[in-house]
Amino acid sequence: MFQIFSVMVAISLTVFYLYQFIYIVYAIFHHHVPKLPDAKVNHRYAILISARNEESVIFELLDSLTKQDYPKECYDIYVVADNCTDHTAEVSAQHGAVVFAREDHEKVGKGYALNYIYGKVQELKGAGYYDAYFVFDADNLVDDQFLKEANKTFDTGKYDAFTSYRNSKNYDVNWITASYSLWFMHEARHLNYPRMCMGAQCMISGTGFCVSEKVMQENHGWPYYLLTEDIQFSVASTLNNLRIGYCDSAILYDEQPASMKQSWNQRLRWAKGFYQIDARYIGKLIKGIFTMPKRRLACYDVLMTVVPCSLLTVMTILICGYVLCSAWFMPYYVQMVFRQQIFVLLGLTLLNFYGGLILIGGLTILMEGKRIHTTKWKKWKNLWLFPVFMLTYLPLTIEAMFAKVKWTPIKHYSTDEISNGEMK
């Protein structure tokens, strides 16, 4: 009975996520991304940055933004110093940003800060002054062609929002940063790129995304306040028939947590945020699959993106509960056989999990190797721990069901500190 149940679960998951395998195959056989035609118009952008005690890193982002190969009169940089107790505001102003200070210890989080700064920009410039808004995190760096390439995507007029290629500025610090980096590059190359090419719905992820002024006005700002406000925006956009695209040639470099403690706290917030999204949107997404003919694939894709957090937890609880209850009432000799079967099946499950993620990580390194800026050895040496990193999501998702999670800042490091080995 246990074997039948396990096989049914395995078959179900394979069927549910077969479409992502198709995405990966597409990415493999369409590895060379076609170049976008030059934009006909240099659109005007506002760059929004939410920063909390980021004086040690934000100047690097601002400097990389001021060095863009894009007309300086066509973009402005705005920073909201959100509940800061350091010199983030002063440093930002010194490096060319327009700065707004926000003090609100009740409404805490990136979503509230973005809505605040959007309102301030509207007061300063008026509605319609900018064509679109870019959002970055304070620890990012951007390629000097970022705005030029992103403008090509926006100029097509196909998308209400779009995301960029999320690279890493600290891939080679340790196995944790390498694992983060591999996953985000996998999302960019194997998920968002095929989605865009196949006419499906891309998803924004944290930073480096663009939203049109039209959408911001229709939403009356940025009304996304859940712990994972980026995913909330993606889900809401899908349900509201908004199109999210992807720009492979607009590259940003994101900093990843290097300690397990910081990583755990960050991903615990993400897991809790996914539960919040499931509670609010899962019914609407299921309904959309059956009632929105042109958005069925998009709704299904987004559903399969936001469900795993709760699905994995529920499956774990059901399997463990079934095993415990069944073994309790069995004779000793039957229990021994049963336990042996359980260990074999558990071993096979972990082996498949490990092997699958090794393939995903290895394929990502092979396809994206030129974009991983480190030695060949450092590209590969932590691959074997990538599945271990992903496996830690299991206890995380269980803890997130019961933990009271709040948004908390993460310490970031300058590129000099990372190079000198100060990031631990």
C-alpha positions in Angstrom: 0.0 0.0 0.0 2.8 2.4 0.9 4.6 1.6 -2.3 1.4 2.3 -4.3 0.9 5.6 -2.5 4.6 6.6 -3.2 4.3 5.7 -6.9 1.1 7.7 -7.2 2.8 10.7 -5.6 5.8 10.4 -7.9 3.6 10.1 -11.0 1.5 13.0 -10.0 4.5 15.3 -9.5 6.0 14.2 -12.8 2.7 15.1 -14.6 2.3 18.4 -12.8 5.8 19.6 -13.6 6.2 18.0 -17.1 5.7 21.4 -18.7 8.9 22.8 -16.9 10.9 19.9 -18.4 9.6 21.2 -21.8 10.8 24.6 -20.9 14.3 23.2 -20.1 14.4 21.3 -23.4 13.4 24.4 -25.3 16.2 26.4 -23.5 18.8 23.8 -24.5 17.9 23.7 -28.2 17.5 27.5 -28.3 20.5 28.5 -26.4 21.5 31.5 -28.5 19.1 34.3 -27.6 18.2 36.4 -30.6 19.2 40.0 -30.3 16.4 42.6 -29.9 16.2 45.3 -32.5 17.3 48.8 -31.4 14.6 50.8 -29.7 13.0 53.5 -31.7 12.5 55.7 -28.6 14.6 56.3 -25.5 11.9 56.0 -22.9 12.0 57.9 -19.7 12.4 55.8 -16.5 12.4 56.3 -12.8 14.7 54.0 -10.8 13.3 53.1 -7.4 15.5 51.7 -4.6 14.3 50.8 -1.2 17.2 50.8 1.3 17.5 50.2 5.1 20.9 50.8 6.6 22.7 50.2 3.3 25.4 52.9 3.5 28.2 50.3 3.0 26.9 49.1 -0.4 24.4 51.4 -2.0 27.0 53.7 -3.4 28.2 50.9 -5.7 24.7 50.4 -7.2 24.3 54.2 -7.7 27.7 54.5 -9.4 26.8 51.6 -11.7 23.5 53.3 -12.5 25.1 56.7 -13.3 27.5 55.0 -15.7 24.8 53.5 -17.9 25.1 53.7 -21.6 21.8 55.5 -21.8 20.9 59.2 -22.1 21.2 60.7 -18.7 18.2 63.0 -19.2 16.0 59.9 -19.7 16.3 58.4 -16.2 16.3 59.6 -12.6 17.3 57.6 -9.5 15.2 57.7 -6.3 16.1 56.2 -3.0 13.8 55.7 0.0 15.9 55.5 3.2 13.5 53.3 5.0 13.7 53.4 8.8 17.4 54.0 8.5 19.7 54.6 11.5 22.9 55.1 9.5 24.0 57.4 6.7 22.2 55.7 3.8 20.4 58.9 2.9 23.6 61.1 2.9 25.6 58.5 0.9 22.8 58.2 -1.6 22.5 61.9 -2.1 26.3 62.2 -2.6 26.1 59.6 -5.4 23.4 61.3 -7.4 20.1 60.0 -6.1 17.0 61.9 -5.0 16.4 60.7 -1.5 13.3 60.5 0.6 13.4 59.4 4.2 10.6 57.2 5.6 9.9 56.5 9.2 7.2 54.0 9.9 7.7 51.1 12.3 4.2 49.7 11.9 4.1 49.3 8.1 7.4 47.5 7.6 8.6 45.9 4.4 9.7 46.6 0.9 6.2 46.8 -0.5 5.3 49.7 1.8 8.6 51.5 1.0 8.0 51.1 -2.8 4.4 52.4 -2.5 5.7 55.4 -0.5 8.5 56.4 -2.9 6.1 56.0 -5.9 3.8 58.5 -4.2 6.6 60.9 -3.6 7.8 60.7 -7.2 4.2 61.4 -8.4 4.1 64.5 -6.2 7.4 65.6 -7.5 7.0 64.9 -11.2 3.3 64.3 -11.8 1.5 61.4 -13.4 2.8 60.3 -16.7 6.2 62.0 -16.5 7.9 58.6 -16.6 7.1 55.8 -19.0 8.0 53.0 -16.5 9.7 52.3 -13.2 12.7 50.0 -12.4 13.1 48.5 -9.0 16.5 47.5 -7.6 17.8 46.3 -4.2 20.5 48.4 -2.6 23.1 45.6 -2.8 22.8 45.1 -6.6 25.2 46.1 -9.3 24.1 46.6 -12.9 25.8 46.0 -16.2 26.6 49.3 -18.0 24.3 48.2 -20.9 21.4 47.4 -18.6 19.1 50.3 -19.3 19.9 50.3 -23.1 19.0 46.6 -23.4 16.0 46.8 -21.1 14.7 49.8 -23.1 14.7 47.5 -26.2 12.3 45.1 -24.4 10.0 47.9 -23.2 10.0 49.6 -26.6 8.4 46.5 -28.2 5.2 47.4 -26.4 4.5 43.7 -25.7 4.8 43.8 -21.9 3.2 45.6 -19.0 6.2 44.5 -16.9 9.4 42.5 -17.4 12.3 41.1 -15.4 16.0 40.9 -16.2 18.8 38.4 -15.9 19.7 37.9 -12.3 23.4 37.1 -12.0 25.4 37.0 -8.8 28.3 39.2 -7.5 29.4 36.6 -4.9 28.9 33.2 -6.5 32.3 31.9 -5.3 32.2 32.9 -1.7 30.9 29.5 -0.5 28.4 26.7 -1.3 25.4 28.8 0.0 26.0 31.7 -2.4 26.8 29.3 -5.2 23.5 27.5 -4.6 21.5 30.7 -4.6 23.2 31.8 -7.8 22.6 28.6 -9.6 18.9 28.7 -8.8 18.4 32.2 -9.9 20.3 31.6 -13.2 18.2 28.5 -13.7 15.1 30.5 -13.3 16.3 33.1 -15.8 17.6 30.7 -18.5 15.4 27.6 -18.1 12.1 29.2 -17.0 11.7 32.8 -17.9 13.5 32.7 -21.2 11.4 29.8 -22.6 8.2 31.4 -21.1 8.9 34.6 -23.0 9.7 32.7 -26.3 6.7 30.5 -26.0 4.2 33.3 -25.2 3.8 32.2 -21.5 3.8 34.4 -18.4 7.2 35.3 -16.9 7.6 36.0 -13.2 9.5 38.8 -11.5 11.9 37.8 -8.8 12.8 40.3 -6.1 14.9 42.9 -8.0 15.8 44.1 -11.4 12.3 44.4 -12.8 10.4 47.1 -14.7 6.7 48.1 -14.4 5.0 50.4 -16.8 3.5 53.7 -15.6 0.1 52.6 -17.0 0.1 49.6 -14.6 1.3 51.7 -11.6 -1.5 54.2 -12.2 -4.1 51.5 -12.6 -2.9 49.9 -9.3 -2.7 53.3 -7.6 0.9 52.7 -6.8 2.4 49.5 -5.4 -0.3 47.8 -3.3 1.6 44.6 -2.7 2.5 44.1 1.0 2.9 40.4 1.5 6.3 39.0 2.6 7.0 38.0 -1.0 5.6 41.1 -2.7 7.3 40.3 -6.0 5.5 37.0 -6.4 2.3 38.7 -5.3 2.7 41.2 -8.1 3.3 38.3 -10.6 0.2 36.4 -9.5 -2.0 39.5 -9.5 -0.8 40.5 -12.9 -1.6 37.0 -14.3 -5.1 37.2 -13.0 -5.6 40.7 -14.3 -4.5 39.8 -17.8 -1.2 41.8 -17.6 1.8 40.5 -19.6 5.1 40.0 -17.9 8.2 39.5 -20.1 11.9 38.9 -19.7 15.1 40.6 -21.0 18.0 38.3 -21.2 20.5 41.0 -22.1 19.8 43.3 -19.2 22.1 41.9 -16.5 22.2 42.7 -12.8 24.4 41.3 -10.1 22.7 40.4 -6.9 24.4 39.6 -3.5 23.4 36.3 -1.9 23.6 35.6 1.9 26.7 33.7 2.8 25.8 32.3 6.2 23.2 29.6 6.8 21.6 31.7 9.6 20.9 34.7 7.2 19.9 32.3 4.4 17.5 30.5 6.7 15.8 33.7 7.9 15.5 35.0 4.4 14.0 31.8 3.0 11.8 31.4 6.0 10.3 34.7 5.1 9.9 33.6 1.5 8.2 30.3 2.6 5.8 32.2 4.8 5.1 34.6 2.0 4.2 31.7 -0.3 1.7 30.5 2.3 0.2 34.0 2.3 -0.1 34.0 -1.4 -1.6 30.5 -1.4 -4.2 31.6 1.1 -5.2 34.6 -1.0 -4.8 33.5 -4.6 -4.8 29.7 -5.0 -8.6 29.6 -5.5 -8.5 32.4 -8.1 -5.7 30.7 -10.0 -7.5 27.4 -10.1 -10.6 29.2 -11.3 -8.6 31.0 -13.9 -7.4 27.7 -15.4 -11.0 26.9 -16.2 -12.5 30.3 -16.9 -9.7 32.3 -18.7 -9.1 30.5 -22.0 -6.2 32.7 -23.0 -4.5 32.6 -19.6 -4.9 28.9 -18.8 -1.2 28.1 -19.2 -0.2 31.2 -17.3 -2.5 30.5 -14.4 -1.4 26.9 -14.3 2.3 27.8 -14.5 2.0 30.4 -11.7 -0.1 27.9 -9.6 2.7 25.3 -9.9 5.2 28.0 -8.9 3.4 29.1 -5.7 2.0 25.7 -4.6 5.1 23.6 -3.9 5.7 25.2 -0.5 2.5 24.0 0.9 2.3 20.9 -1.3 5.6 19.6 -0.1 4.7 20.2 3.6 1.3 18.5 3.3 2.8 15.5 1.4 5.5 15.1 4.1 2.9 15.2 6.9 0.6 12.7 5.1 3.4 10.2 4.4 4.9 10.4 7.9 1.5 10.1 9.4 0.6 7.1 7.2 3.9 5.4 8.1 3.5 5.9 11.8 -0.1 4.8 12.0 0.5 1.7 9.8 3.6 0.6 11.7 1.9 1.1 15.1 -0.6 -1.8 14.6 1.7 -4.2 12.8 3.4 -7.3 14.3 7.1 -6.9 15.0 8.3 -9.1 12.0 6.0 -7.2 9.7 7.2 -3.9 11.0 10.8 -4.9 10.1 9.9 -5.6 6.5 7.8 -2.5 6.3 10.7 -0.3 7.7 13.0 -1.9 5.2 10.7 -0.9 2.4 10.4 2.6 3.8 14.2 3.0 3.9 14.6 1.7 0.3 11.9 4.0 -1.0 13.2 7.0 1.0 16.7 6.3 -0.3 15.4 6.2 -3.9 13.4 9.4 -3.4 16.5 11.2 -2.0 18.7 9.8 -4.8 16.2 11.0 -7.5 16.0 14.4 -5.8 19.7 14.7 -5.6 20.3 13.5 -9.1 17.7 15.8 -10.6 19.1 18.9 -8.9 22.7 17.9 -9.9 21.5 17.8 -13.5 19.8 21.2 -13.2 22.8 22.8 -11.5 25.3 21.2 -13.9 23.2 22.1 -17.0 23.0 25.7 -15.7 26.8 25.9 -15.3 27.3 24.5 -18.8 24.9 26.9 -20.4 25.7 29.9 -18.3 29.4 29.4 -17.6 30.5 32.5 -19.5 28.3 34.6 -17.2 29.7 33.1 -14.0 32.7 35.3 -13.3 35.1 33.0 -11.5 37.5 30.2 -12.2 36.4 27.0 -13.8 37.1 25.1 -10.6 35.1 27.5 -8.4 32.2 27.2 -10.9 31.9 23.5 -10.3 33.3 22.8 -6.8 30.1 23.5 -4.8 27.7 21.8 -7.3 27.5 18.6 -5.2 26.0 20.7 -2.3 23.4 22.4 -4.4 20.8 19.7 -3.7 21.6 19.8 0.0 20.8 23.5 0.0 17.5 22.9 -1.8 16.7 20.1 0.7 16.8 22.6 3.5 13.6 24.0 2.2 11.8 21.0 3.6 12.2 21.9 7.3 11.9 25.6 6.3 8.4 25.1 4.9 7.3 23.1 8.0 8.6 25.8 10.3 7.0 28.6 8.2 3.6 27.0 8.8 3.8 27.9 12.5 6.5 30.7 12.8 5.6 34.3 13.1 7.7 35.9 10.4 8.5 39.5 9.9 10.6 41.3 7.4 14.1 41.9 8.7 17.1 43.5 7.0 20.1 41.4 5.8 23.6 42.7 6.2 25.3 43.3 2.8 28.9 43.7 1.8 30.7 45.9 -0.7 32.6 44.2 -3.6 35.9 45.0 -1.8 34.7 43.3 1.4 33.6 40.3 -0.6 36.9 40.1 -2.5 38.9 40.4 0.7 37.0 37.5 2.2 35.2 39.5 4.9 31.8 38.0 3.9 31.2 35.0 6.1 
